[in-house]
Amino acid sequence: MLERLLLPEKHAIAILLHDHDKVKTLFDRFEKATSRREKETLIGQAVDELKIHAVIEEEIFYPAVRRHVGKDLMNEADEEHHVARVLIAELDRGSRGDDHRDAKFTVLAESVRHHIKEEEGEMLPKAKQLEIDFEALGAQMLERKRTLKKTGIPVDAEHAMVSSVGGGADTPAREARRRSSVPRSRSKNGRPRAKVRRRGSAR
């Protein structure tokens, strides 16, 4: 915590840490929210913050530190971004009536919290060792943020993928709805009828 306070406000790492704290606060507020309206507002705010944060990391910060930090940590961070983007794309496409919506956002929050813990515990301390102008890098990141807020966030590959299948990639919710809509056959006593394997049938 003390190191956070010592970093200049426009230091690239300070900007990332501030973003982390902001989304974690939104996640905490979502867990305590009770109304649908409040939850949707928080989902929208968190998703927007995460999209912008991912862009400035992937376009500016990651390329600047990748070689020093090492490919293993950086590749893992790339994949964690990909998983988060898929969930974000499904949340963007989903409706308020989706009974998996809260669960999907909760999984996103858990994934992002894990990502933040690894970044702050491993990647950022290694990156901070670099002899580069972190304030100049931070200025680039802040400028990119301003542009994204003004002109909008470009469609990423994960949004294009989810859009191309019409949301069909959202298999957990789709499968749950399918199962709930198929009536199960019942025995005379009203209990679900067990499937009986006939002798000689394929195993």
N, CA and C atoms as a LAMMPS dump frame, in Angstrom:
ITEM: TIMESTEP
0
ITEM: NUMBER OF ATOMS
609
ITEM: BOX BOUNDS ff ff ff
-5.0000000000000000e+02 5.0000000000000000e+02
-5.0000000000000000e+02 5.0000000000000000e+02
-5.0000000000000000e+02 5.0000000000000000e+02
ITEM: ATOMS id mol type element x y z
1 1 1 N 0.826 -1.209 0
2 1 2 C 0 0 0
3 1 3 C 0.862 1.261 0
4 2 1 N 1.972 1.229 0.809
5 2 2 C 2.847 2.383 0.878
6 2 3 C 3.473 2.679 -0.485
7 3 1 N 3.882 1.613 -1.193
8 3 2 C 4.492 1.789 -2.509
9 3 3 C 3.509 2.44 -3.479
10 4 1 N 2.224 2.102 -3.363
11 4 2 C 1.212 2.717 -4.221
12 4 3 C 1.196 4.231 -4.003
13 5 1 N 1.277 4.634 -2.749
14 5 2 C 1.201 6.05 -2.422
15 5 3 C 2.432 6.803 -2.902
16 6 1 N 3.543 6.102 -3.021
17 6 2 C 4.788 6.745 -3.428
18 6 3 C 4.902 6.926 -4.942
19 7 1 N 4.117 6.178 -5.701
20 7 2 C 4.182 6.294 -7.158
21 7 3 C 3.518 7.587 -7.618
22 8 1 N 4.129 8.295 -8.566
23 8 2 C 3.479 9.485 -9.127
24 8 3 C 2.127 9.114 -9.743
25 9 1 N 1.207 10.039 -9.707
26 9 2 C -0.162 9.785 -10.176
27 9 3 C -0.215 9.323 -11.622
28 10 1 N 0.678 9.863 -12.451
29 10 2 C 0.658 9.53 -13.876
30 10 3 C 1.659 8.429 -14.243
31 11 1 N 2.245 7.792 -13.257
32 11 2 C 3.104 6.629 -13.476
33 11 3 C 2.245 5.517 -14.072
34 12 1 N 2.737 4.836 -15.094
35 12 2 C 1.938 3.814 -15.785
36 12 3 C 1.412 2.756 -14.817
37 13 1 N 2.251 2.311 -13.887
38 13 2 C 1.816 1.279 -12.934
39 13 3 C 0.772 1.835 -11.974
40 14 1 N 0.909 3.087 -11.576
41 14 2 C -0.098 3.706 -10.701
42 14 3 C -1.456 3.766 -11.391
43 15 1 N -1.449 4.03 -12.683
44 15 2 C -2.703 4.074 -13.454
45 15 3 C -3.372 2.704 -13.457
46 16 1 N -2.585 1.647 -13.674
47 16 2 C -3.137 0.293 -13.673
48 16 3 C -3.668 -0.087 -12.296
49 17 1 N -2.933 0.266 -11.25
50 17 2 C -3.378 -0.047 -9.887
51 17 3 C -4.677 0.678 -9.554
52 18 1 N -4.784 1.917 -10.005
53 18 2 C -6.027 2.675 -9.784
54 18 3 C -7.197 1.996 -10.495
55 19 1 N -6.969 1.539 -11.725
56 19 2 C -8.013 0.816 -12.459
57 19 3 C -8.417 -0.458 -11.709
58 20 1 N -7.42 -1.172 -11.203
59 20 2 C -7.703 -2.41 -10.456
60 20 3 C -8.604 -2.118 -9.251
61 21 1 N -8.24 -1.095 -8.499
62 21 2 C -9.022 -0.757 -7.3
63 21 3 C -10.456 -0.367 -7.667
64 22 1 N -10.582 0.329 -8.795
65 22 2 C -11.913 0.793 -9.213
66 22 3 C -12.823 -0.377 -9.562
67 23 1 N -12.317 -1.351 -10.328
68 23 2 C -13.178 -2.474 -10.714
69 23 3 C -13.449 -3.391 -9.527
70 24 1 N -12.488 -3.531 -8.624
71 24 2 C -12.727 -4.355 -7.432
72 24 3 C -13.82 -3.743 -6.559
73 25 1 N -13.852 -2.425 -6.495
74 25 2 C -14.922 -1.743 -5.752
75 25 3 C -16.275 -2.008 -6.4
76 26 1 N -16.327 -1.97 -7.732
77 26 2 C -17.581 -2.261 -8.442
78 26 3 C -18.018 -3.706 -8.201
79 27 1 N -17.068 -4.639 -8.185
80 27 2 C -17.398 -6.04 -7.904
81 27 3 C -17.98 -6.171 -6.495
82 28 1 N -17.371 -5.507 -5.533
83 28 2 C -17.853 -5.57 -4.139
84 28 3 C -19.266 -4.991 -4.03
85 29 1 N -19.501 -3.894 -4.723
86 29 2 C -20.826 -3.274 -4.691
87 29 3 C -21.872 -4.178 -5.334
88 30 1 N -21.48 -4.886 -6.392
89 30 2 C -22.411 -5.813 -7.048
90 30 3 C -22.833 -6.92 -6.076
91 31 1 N -21.895 -7.439 -5.308
92 31 2 C -22.202 -8.514 -4.375
93 31 3 C -23.223 -8.086 -3.321
94 32 1 N -23.24 -6.791 -2.999
95 32 2 C -24.16 -6.278 -1.977
96 32 3 C -25.459 -5.738 -2.576
97 33 1 N -25.498 -5.567 -3.891
98 33 2 C -26.677 -4.996 -4.551
99 33 3 C -27.87 -5.944 -4.455
100 34 1 N -29.057 -5.38 -4.351
101 34 2 C -30.271 -6.188 -4.238
102 34 3 C -31.249 -5.969 -5.387
103 35 1 N -31.232 -4.791 -5.996
104 35 2 C -32.186 -4.525 -7.077
105 35 3 C -31.579 -4.837 -8.432
106 36 1 N -32.436 -5.217 -9.392
107 36 2 C -31.992 -5.505 -10.743
108 36 3 C -31.376 -4.27 -11.389
109 37 1 N -31.992 -3.117 -11.156
110 37 2 C -31.496 -1.886 -11.761
111 37 3 C -30.08 -1.572 -11.286
112 38 1 N -29.851 -1.7 -9.986
113 38 2 C -28.526 -1.407 -9.443
114 38 3 C -27.495 -2.395 -9.983
115 39 1 N -27.857 -3.658 -10.057
116 39 2 C -26.931 -4.664 -10.572
117 39 3 C -26.562 -4.381 -12.029
118 40 1 N -27.556 -4.019 -12.844
119 40 2 C -27.288 -3.745 -14.248
120 40 3 C -26.389 -2.517 -14.415
121 41 1 N -26.61 -1.519 -13.584
122 41 2 C -25.756 -0.331 -13.632
123 41 3 C -24.314 -0.689 -13.316
124 42 1 N -24.122 -1.515 -12.302
125 42 2 C -22.779 -1.923 -11.9
126 42 3 C -22.118 -2.817 -12.946
127 43 1 N -22.905 -3.708 -13.549
128 43 2 C -22.366 -4.55 -14.622
129 43 3 C -21.875 -3.669 -15.768
130 44 1 N -22.701 -2.706 -16.166
131 44 2 C -22.327 -1.817 -17.26
132 44 3 C -21.074 -1.021 -16.958
133 45 1 N -20.979 -0.487 -15.743
134 45 2 C -19.808 0.303 -15.371
135 45 3 C -18.544 -0.55 -15.341
136 46 1 N -18.645 -1.74 -14.752
137 46 2 C -17.475 -2.623 -14.656
138 46 3 C -17.01 -3.082 -16.032
139 47 1 N -17.948 -3.442 -16.876
140 47 2 C -17.61 -3.913 -18.216
141 47 3 C -16.913 -2.806 -19.015
142 48 1 N -17.414 -1.591 -18.936
143 48 2 C -16.783 -0.472 -19.647
144 48 3 C -15.359 -0.23 -19.137
145 49 1 N -15.195 -0.264 -17.819
146 49 2 C -13.863 -0.066 -17.231
147 49 3 C -12.902 -1.159 -17.679
148 50 1 N -13.376 -2.406 -17.678
149 50 2 C -12.517 -3.531 -18.059
150 50 3 C -12.11 -3.473 -19.525
151 51 1 N -13.027 -3.055 -20.386
152 51 2 C -12.713 -2.954 -21.815
153 51 3 C -11.599 -1.933 -22.052
154 52 1 N -11.738 -0.771 -21.453
155 52 2 C -10.737 0.28 -21.639
156 52 3 C -9.403 -0.139 -21.029
157 53 1 N -9.461 -0.725 -19.852
158 53 2 C -8.243 -1.178 -19.173
159 53 3 C -7.495 -2.208 -20.031
160 54 1 N -8.243 -3.143 -20.604
161 54 2 C -7.62 -4.183 -21.43
162 54 3 C -6.935 -3.568 -22.653
163 55 1 N -7.574 -2.583 -23.26
164 55 2 C -6.992 -1.959 -24.457
165 55 3 C -5.674 -1.265 -24.134
166 56 1 N -5.636 -0.487 -23.048
167 56 2 C -4.396 0.248 -22.767
168 56 3 C -3.286 -0.708 -22.321
169 57 1 N -3.649 -1.806 -21.69
170 57 2 C -2.636 -2.795 -21.331
171 57 3 C -2.08 -3.471 -22.583
172 58 1 N -2.986 -3.952 -23.427
173 58 2 C -2.565 -4.733 -24.595
174 58 3 C -1.86 -3.884 -25.654
175 59 1 N -2.311 -2.65 -25.825
176 59 2 C -1.718 -1.795 -26.861
177 59 3 C -0.452 -1.075 -26.412
178 60 1 N -0.374 -0.752 -25.12
179 60 2 C 0.716 0.123 -24.674
180 60 3 C 1.601 -0.517 -23.595
181 61 1 N 0.994 -0.95 -22.494
182 61 2 C 1.81 -1.405 -21.364
183 61 3 C 2.475 -2.76 -21.615
184 62 1 N 1.687 -3.748 -22.037
185 62 2 C 2.261 -5.083 -22.24
186 62 3 C 3.432 -5.09 -23.233
187 63 1 N 3.299 -4.45 -24.401
188 63 2 C 4.44 -4.452 -25.33
189 63 3 C 5.705 -3.83 -24.729
190 64 1 N 5.524 -2.844 -23.852
191 64 2 C 6.675 -2.158 -23.272
192 64 3 C 7.425 -3.019 -22.26
193 65 1 N 6.73 -3.958 -21.612
194 65 2 C 7.362 -4.724 -20.531
195 65 3 C 7.496 -6.217 -20.844
196 66 1 N 6.94 -6.662 -21.962
197 66 2 C 6.849 -8.1 -22.241
198 66 3 C 8.204 -8.806 -22.184
199 67 1 N 9.196 -8.275 -22.854
200 67 2 C 10.491 -8.963 -22.92
201 67 3 C 11.111 -9.102 -21.529
202 68 1 N 11.012 -8.056 -20.719
203 68 2 C 11.629 -8.094 -19.391
204 68 3 C 10.856 -9.01 -18.442
205 69 1 N 9.556 -8.937 -18.477
206 69 2 C 8.725 -9.741 -17.571
207 69 3 C 8.83 -11.221 -17.909
208 70 1 N 8.909 -11.553 -19.199
209 70 2 C 9.03 -12.949 -19.61
210 70 3 C 7.76 -13.468 -20.255
211 71 1 N 7.946 -14.349 -21.228
212 71 2 C 6.811 -14.794 -22.033
213 71 3 C 5.79 -15.609 -21.239
214 72 1 N 6.23 -16.373 -20.231
215 72 2 C 5.285 -17.215 -19.494
216 72 3 C 4.229 -16.374 -18.79
217 73 1 N 4.671 -15.381 -18.021
218 73 2 C 3.724 -14.51 -17.32
219 73 3 C 2.875 -13.71 -18.298
220 74 1 N 3.509 -13.209 -19.359
221 74 2 C 2.783 -12.376 -20.302
222 74 3 C 1.777 -13.193 -21.107
223 75 1 N 2.15 -14.404 -21.511
224 75 2 C 1.216 -15.256 -22.252
225 75 3 C 0.019 -15.618 -21.393
226 76 1 N 0.261 -15.875 -20.113
227 76 2 C -0.852 -16.185 -19.208
228 76 3 C -1.786 -14.987 -19.079
229 77 1 N -1.204 -13.805 -18.988
230 77 2 C -2.023 -12.586 -18.912
231 77 3 C -2.857 -12.418 -20.175
232 78 1 N -2.267 -12.708 -21.335
233 78 2 C -3.001 -12.632 -22.605
234 78 3 C -4.219 -13.55 -22.58
235 79 1 N -4.019 -14.777 -22.1
236 79 2 C -5.113 -15.751 -22.081
237 79 3 C -6.189 -15.36 -21.069
238 80 1 N -5.779 -14.785 -19.949
239 80 2 C -6.758 -14.319 -18.96
240 80 3 C -7.59 -13.178 -19.527
241 81 1 N -6.967 -12.318 -20.32
242 81 2 C -7.724 -11.264 -21.002
243 81 3 C -8.731 -11.87 -21.974
244 82 1 N -8.306 -12.9 -22.69
245 82 2 C -9.194 -13.552 -23.663
246 82 3 C -10.425 -14.124 -22.962
247 83 1 N -10.224 -14.832 -21.86
248 83 2 C -11.355 -15.424 -21.117
249 83 3 C -12.296 -14.318 -20.635
250 84 1 N -11.734 -13.246 -20.097
251 84 2 C -12.569 -12.142 -19.615
252 84 3 C -13.336 -11.499 -20.755
253 85 1 N -12.702 -11.343 -21.916
254 85 2 C -13.371 -10.718 -23.059
255 85 3 C -14.549 -11.559 -23.564
256 86 1 N -14.417 -12.878 -23.524
257 86 2 C -15.525 -13.735 -23.955
258 86 3 C -16.731 -13.524 -23.031
259 87 1 N -16.492 -13.515 -21.724
260 87 2 C -17.586 -13.287 -20.771
261 87 3 C -18.182 -11.896 -20.952
262 88 1 N -17.327 -10.909 -21.191
263 88 2 C -17.818 -9.546 -21.409
264 88 3 C -18.668 -9.485 -22.671
265 89 1 N -18.233 -10.155 -23.724
266 89 2 C -18.995 -10.168 -24.984
267 89 3 C -20.365 -10.793 -24.77
268 90 1 N -20.428 -11.871 -23.989
269 90 2 C -21.715 -12.522 -23.72
270 90 3 C -22.603 -11.641 -22.843
271 91 1 N -21.994 -10.916 -21.892
272 91 2 C -22.77 -9.98 -21.072
273 91 3 C -23.305 -8.835 -21.925
274 92 1 N -22.492 -8.349 -22.857
275 92 2 C -22.934 -7.273 -23.754
276 92 3 C -24.119 -7.728 -24.609
277 93 1 N -24.081 -8.982 -25.031
278 93 2 C -25.121 -9.494 -25.927
279 93 3 C -26.337 -9.996 -25.161
280 94 1 N -26.152 -10.357 -23.908
281 94 2 C -27.237 -10.948 -23.12
282 94 3 C -28.307 -9.953 -22.736
283 95 1 N -29.39 -10.479 -22.207
284 95 2 C -30.52 -9.648 -21.787
285 95 3 C -30.672 -9.71 -20.276
286 96 1 N -31.412 -8.755 -19.752
287 96 2 C -31.633 -8.712 -18.303
288 96 3 C -32.439 -9.913 -17.822
289 97 1 N -33.149 -10.549 -18.726
290 97 2 C -33.969 -11.69 -18.345
291 97 3 C -33.198 -12.992 -18.276
292 98 1 N -31.919 -12.97 -18.629
293 98 2 C -31.089 -14.175 -18.618
294 98 3 C -30.802 -14.562 -17.173
295 99 1 N -31.255 -15.755 -16.762
296 99 2 C -31.076 -16.149 -15.366
297 99 3 C -29.628 -16.526 -15.046
298 100 1 N -28.767 -16.585 -16.06
299 100 2 C -27.343 -16.837 -15.828
300 100 3 C -26.531 -15.538 -15.794
301 101 1 N -27.179 -14.409 -15.939
302 101 2 C -26.455 -13.142 -16.066
303 101 3 C -25.646 -12.81 -14.812
304 102 1 N -26.263 -12.918 -13.663
305 102 2 C -25.544 -12.627 -12.424
306 102 3 C -24.399 -13.618 -12.22
307 103 1 N -24.652 -14.89 -12.518
308 103 2 C -23.605 -15.909 -12.372
309 103 3 C -22.445 -15.617 -13.311
310 104 1 N -22.771 -15.2 -14.525
311 104 2 C -21.717 -14.898 -15.51
312 104 3 C -20.854 -13.729 -15.033
313 105 1 N -21.503 -12.694 -14.488
314 105 2 C -20.741 -11.551 -14.008
315 105 3 C -19.902 -11.928 -12.787
316 106 1 N -20.448 -12.788 -11.939
317 106 2 C -19.696 -13.244 -10.759
318 106 3 C -18.449 -14.015 -11.177
319 107 1 N -18.577 -14.871 -12.197
320 107 2 C -17.421 -15.614 -12.705
321 107 3 C -16.4 -14.645 -13.314
322 108 1 N -16.891 -13.636 -14.034
323 108 2 C -16.002 -12.619 -14.587
324 108 3 C -15.234 -11.923 -13.46
325 109 1 N -15.946 -11.543 -12.4
326 109 2 C -15.302 -10.862 -11.274
327 109 3 C -14.234 -11.739 -10.634
328 110 1 N -14.533 -13.021 -10.468
329 110 2 C -13.559 -13.945 -9.874
330 110 3 C -12.324 -14.074 -10.761
331 111 1 N -12.543 -14.163 -12.06
332 111 2 C -11.441 -14.289 -13.012
333 111 3 C -10.572 -13.027 -12.999
334 112 1 N -11.205 -11.873 -12.985
335 112 2 C -10.468 -10.605 -12.996
336 112 3 C -9.711 -10.411 -11.685
337 113 1 N -10.331 -10.774 -10.573
338 113 2 C -9.628 -10.667 -9.281
339 113 3 C -8.363 -11.529 -9.278
340 114 1 N -8.462 -12.733 -9.851
341 114 2 C -7.295 -13.608 -9.942
342 114 3 C -6.226 -12.955 -10.827
343 115 1 N -6.649 -12.393 -11.936
344 115 2 C -5.734 -11.724 -12.868
345 115 3 C -5.034 -10.556 -12.178
346 116 1 N -5.797 -9.764 -11.44
347 116 2 C -5.232 -8.623 -10.722
348 116 3 C -4.207 -9.084 -9.684
349 117 1 N -4.547 -10.142 -8.961
350 117 2 C -3.633 -10.657 -7.93
351 117 3 C -2.301 -11.074 -8.548
352 118 1 N -2.351 -11.748 -9.699
353 118 2 C -1.116 -12.178 -10.357
354 118 3 C -0.343 -10.99 -10.924
355 119 1 N -1.055 -10.034 -11.504
356 119 2 C -0.37 -8.847 -12.036
357 119 3 C 0.343 -8.089 -10.928
358 120 1 N -0.378 -7.856 -9.835
359 120 2 C 0.191 -7.038 -8.766
360 120 3 C 1.25 -7.8 -7.969
361 121 1 N 1.144 -9.138 -7.948
362 121 2 C 2.1 -9.92 -7.185
363 121 3 C 3.34 -10.317 -7.955
364 122 1 N 3.216 -10.422 -9.295
365 122 2 C 4.34 -10.916 -10.088
366 122 3 C 4.735 -9.978 -11.239
367 123 1 N 3.769 -9.684 -12.119
368 123 2 C 4.116 -8.922 -13.318
369 123 3 C 4.564 -7.5 -13.023
370 124 1 N 3.777 -6.75 -12.265
371 124 2 C 4.09 -5.34 -12.052
372 124 3 C 5.389 -5.127 -11.263
373 125 1 N 5.67 -5.931 -10.229
374 125 2 C 6.979 -5.768 -9.568
375 125 3 C 8.153 -6 -10.518
376 126 1 N 8.021 -6.982 -11.413
377 126 2 C 9.082 -7.217 -12.399
378 126 3 C 9.163 -6.055 -13.386
379 127 1 N 8.026 -5.59 -13.841
380 127 2 C 7.998 -4.491 -14.807
381 127 3 C 8.623 -3.224 -14.214
382 128 1 N 8.388 -3.003 -12.933
383 128 2 C 8.874 -1.783 -12.281
384 128 3 C 10.4 -1.703 -12.268
385 129 1 N 11.069 -2.838 -12.433
386 129 2 C 12.534 -2.868 -12.451
387 129 3 C 13.113 -2.257 -13.739
388 130 1 N 12.264 -2.14 -14.758
389 130 2 C 12.737 -1.628 -16.043
390 130 3 C 13.174 -0.168 -15.957
391 131 1 N 14.224 0.153 -16.693
392 131 2 C 14.696 1.537 -16.764
393 131 3 C 14.023 2.223 -17.949
394 132 1 N 12.748 2.516 -17.796
395 132 2 C 12.015 3.242 -18.844
396 132 3 C 11.268 4.406 -18.199
397 133 1 N 10.805 5.318 -19.01
398 133 2 C 10.062 6.48 -18.516
399 133 3 C 8.603 6.08 -18.311
400 134 1 N 8.287 5.643 -17.086
401 134 2 C 6.941 5.161 -16.796
402 134 3 C 5.909 6.292 -16.821
403 135 1 N 6.344 7.502 -16.576
404 135 2 C 5.386 8.615 -16.628
405 135 3 C 5.037 8.96 -18.075
406 136 1 N 6.001 8.859 -18.966
407 136 2 C 5.714 9.063 -20.391
408 136 3 C 4.793 7.959 -20.887
409 137 1 N 5.05 6.73 -20.424
410 137 2 C 4.187 5.605 -20.795
411 137 3 C 2.781 5.828 -20.245
412 138 1 N 2.707 6.326 -19.018
413 138 2 C 1.411 6.623 -18.408
414 138 3 C 0.651 7.693 -19.171
415 139 1 N 1.372 8.678 -19.681
416 139 2 C 0.727 9.738 -20.465
417 139 3 C 0.098 9.171 -21.729
418 140 1 N 0.787 8.227 -22.366
419 140 2 C 0.223 7.557 -23.544
420 140 3 C -1.049 6.796 -23.181
421 141 1 N -1.004 6.125 -22.039
422 141 2 C -2.159 5.339 -21.606
423 141 3 C -3.36 6.233 -21.3
424 142 1 N -3.112 7.349 -20.643
425 142 2 C -4.204 8.269 -20.317
426 142 3 C -4.79 8.899 -21.57
427 143 1 N -3.934 9.21 -22.527
428 143 2 C -4.418 9.775 -23.786
429 143 3 C -5.273 8.763 -24.531
430 144 1 N -4.84 7.498 -24.532
431 144 2 C -5.617 6.447 -25.196
432 144 3 C -6.96 6.255 -24.497
433 145 1 N -6.958 6.353 -23.184
434 145 2 C -8.215 6.252 -22.43
435 145 3 C -9.192 7.345 -22.865
436 146 1 N -8.682 8.563 -22.945
437 146 2 C -9.542 9.685 -23.346
438 146 3 C -10.128 9.459 -24.735
439 147 1 N -9.301 8.942 -25.636
440 147 2 C -9.767 8.69 -26.997
441 147 3 C -10.85 7.617 -27.01
442 148 1 N -10.634 6.544 -26.259
443 148 2 C -11.612 5.442 -26.216
444 148 3 C -12.95 5.906 -25.645
445 149 1 N -12.897 6.756 -24.626
446 149 2 C -14.14 7.258 -24.029
447 149 3 C -14.878 8.189 -24.978
448 150 1 N -14.11 8.873 -25.83
449 150 2 C -14.715 9.817 -26.767
450 150 3 C -15.239 9.136 -28.021
451 151 1 N -14.454 8.214 -28.583
452 151 2 C -14.805 7.623 -29.879
453 151 3 C -15.401 6.217 -29.773
454 152 1 N -15.273 5.604 -28.603
455 152 2 C -15.809 4.256 -28.438
456 152 3 C -14.713 3.202 -28.49
457 153 1 N -15.04 2.033 -27.994
458 153 2 C -14.078 0.934 -27.91
459 153 3 C -14.229 0.042 -29.138
460 154 1 N -13.146 -0.226 -29.858
461 154 2 C -13.253 -1.061 -31.068
462 154 3 C -13.701 -2.473 -30.741
463 155 1 N -14.383 -3.094 -31.69
464 155 2 C -14.856 -4.477 -31.503
465 155 3 C -13.655 -5.413 -31.496
466 156 1 N -13.572 -6.242 -30.481
467 156 2 C -12.458 -7.184 -30.39
468 156 3 C -12.862 -8.531 -30.984
469 157 1 N -11.9 -9.434 -31.078
470 157 2 C -12.138 -10.743 -31.701
471 157 3 C -13.178 -11.56 -30.939
472 158 1 N -13.194 -11.399 -29.616
473 158 2 C -14.139 -12.173 -28.812
474 158 3 C -15.581 -11.703 -29.027
475 159 1 N -15.777 -10.392 -29.151
476 159 2 C -17.123 -9.883 -29.452
477 159 3 C -17.571 -10.352 -30.835
478 160 1 N -16.641 -10.32 -31.796
479 160 2 C -16.968 -10.772 -33.148
480 160 3 C -17.338 -12.254 -33.143
481 161 1 N -16.618 -13.045 -32.356
482 161 2 C -16.878 -14.479 -32.277
483 161 3 C -18.26 -14.756 -31.696
484 162 1 N -18.575 -14.113 -30.56
485 162 2 C -19.881 -14.331 -29.924
486 162 3 C -21.001 -13.835 -30.839
487 163 1 N -20.768 -12.709 -31.506
488 163 2 C -21.777 -12.16 -32.41
489 163 3 C -22.017 -13.08 -33.608
490 164 1 N -20.951 -13.715 -34.11
491 164 2 C -21.059 -14.545 -35.313
492 164 3 C -21.912 -15.789 -35.085
493 165 1 N -21.98 -16.238 -33.826
494 165 2 C -22.793 -17.428 -33.533
495 165 3 C -24.117 -17.035 -32.886
496 166 1 N -24.421 -15.761 -32.915
497 166 2 C -25.701 -15.298 -32.386
498 166 3 C -25.868 -15.555 -30.913
499 167 1 N -24.75 -15.515 -30.175
500 167 2 C -24.821 -15.803 -28.75
501 167 3 C -24.84 -17.279 -28.455
502 168 1 N -24.75 -18.12 -29.497
503 168 2 C -24.817 -19.563 -29.301
504 168 3 C -23.658 -20.129 -28.527
505 169 1 N -22.591 -19.331 -28.381
506 169 2 C -21.449 -19.813 -27.608
507 169 3 C -21.742 -19.825 -26.115
508 170 1 N -22.842 -19.203 -25.735
509 170 2 C -23.211 -19.124 -24.325
510 170 3 C -23.832 -20.452 -23.892
511 171 1 N -23.06 -21.505 -23.916
512 171 2 C -23.6 -22.852 -23.745
513 171 3 C -24.162 -23.161 -22.368
514 172 1 N -23.585 -22.706 -21.24
515 172 2 C -24.178 -23.066 -19.947
516 172 3 C -25.622 -22.602 -19.805
517 173 1 N -25.885 -21.337 -20.152
518 173 2 C -27.244 -20.814 -20.041
519 173 3 C -28.182 -21.509 -21.026
520 174 1 N -27.694 -21.702 -22.246
521 174 2 C -28.53 -22.333 -23.273
522 174 3 C -28.879 -23.764 -22.886
523 175 1 N -27.896 -24.506 -22.384
524 175 2 C -28.131 -25.896 -22.006
525 175 3 C -29.077 -25.995 -20.816
526 176 1 N -28.934 -25.075 -19.855
527 176 2 C -29.826 -25.086 -18.697
528 176 3 C -31.262 -24.823 -19.118
529 177 1 N -31.451 -23.882 -20.061
530 177 2 C -32.806 -23.594 -20.537
531 177 3 C -33.373 -24.788 -21.295
532 178 1 N -32.518 -25.453 -22.07
533 178 2 C -32.982 -26.607 -22.831
534 178 3 C -33.438 -27.725 -21.894
535 179 1 N -32.66 -27.982 -20.867
536 179 2 C -32.999 -29.047 -19.931
537 179 3 C -34.286 -28.753 -19.171
538 180 1 N -34.46 -27.469 -18.786
539 180 2 C -35.643 -27.119 -18.012
540 180 3 C -36.912 -27.173 -18.846
541 181 1 N -36.767 -27.095 -20.188
542 181 2 C -37.951 -27.086 -21.053
543 181 3 C -38.349 -28.473 -21.536
544 182 1 N -37.503 -29.49 -21.285
545 182 2 C -37.803 -30.847 -21.731
546 182 3 C -38.428 -31.626 -20.588
547 183 1 N -39.703 -32.029 -20.7
548 183 2 C -40.35 -32.781 -19.625
549 183 3 C -39.749 -34.177 -19.498
550 184 1 N -39.552 -34.619 -18.257
551 184 2 C -39.027 -35.956 -18.012
552 184 3 C -40.188 -36.923 -17.86
553 185 1 N -40.03 -38.126 -18.417
554 185 2 C -41.073 -39.141 -18.277
555 185 3 C -41.135 -39.613 -16.834
556 186 1 N -42.336 -39.946 -16.347
557 186 2 C -42.504 -40.336 -14.961
558 186 3 C -43.188 -41.699 -14.863
559 187 1 N -42.903 -42.391 -13.77
560 187 2 C -43.529 -43.687 -13.516
561 187 3 C -44.916 -43.47 -12.927
562 188 1 N -45.616 -44.532 -12.625
563 188 2 C -46.983 -44.428 -12.116
564 188 3 C -47.035 -43.717 -10.767
565 189 1 N -45.972 -43.854 -9.959
566 189 2 C -45.987 -43.201 -8.656
567 189 3 C -45.551 -41.739 -8.713
568 190 1 N -45.306 -41.224 -9.922
569 190 2 C -44.977 -39.82 -10.096
570 190 3 C -43.513 -39.493 -10.039
571 191 1 N -42.682 -40.508 -9.779
572 191 2 C -41.243 -40.261 -9.722
573 191 3 C -40.65 -40.327 -11.125
574 192 1 N -39.518 -39.6 -11.341
575 192 2 C -38.862 -39.681 -12.658
576 192 3 C -38.51 -41.121 -12.989
577 193 1 N -38.809 -41.536 -14.23
578 193 2 C -38.549 -42.906 -14.644
579 193 3 C -37.069 -43.083 -14.959
580 194 1 N -36.46 -44.092 -14.347
581 194 2 C -35.05 -44.373 -14.592
582 194 3 C -34.888 -45.047 -15.937
583 195 1 N -33.789 -44.746 -16.616
584 195 2 C -33.516 -45.388 -17.887
585 195 3 C -33.038 -46.81 -17.643
586 196 1 N -33.612 -47.767 -18.361
587 196 2 C -33.241 -49.17 -18.192
588 196 3 C -32.423 -49.608 -19.39
589 197 1 N -31.215 -50.105 -19.122
590 197 2 C -30.348 -50.556 -20.21
591 197 3 C -30.75 -51.982 -20.597
592 198 1 N -31.072 -52.178 -21.85
593 198 2 C -31.454 -53.494 -22.306
594 198 3 C -30.234 -54.377 -22.478
595 199 1 N -30.406 -55.659 -22.163
596 199 2 C -29.324 -56.615 -22.29
597 199 3 C -28.87 -56.675 -23.754
598 200 1 N -27.568 -56.614 -23.903
599 200 2 C -27.015 -56.7 -25.254
600 200 3 C -26.91 -55.355 -25.941
601 201 1 N -27.367 -54.278 -25.249
602 201 2 C -27.252 -52.96 -25.88
603 201 3 C -25.838 -52.464 -25.753
604 202 1 N -25.5 -51.501 -26.585
605 202 2 C -24.124 -50.972 -26.599
606 202 3 C -23.845 -50.244 -25.305
607 203 1 N -22.636 -50.421 -24.764
608 203 2 C -22.269 -49.757 -23.529
609 203 3 C -21.677 -48.38 -23.819
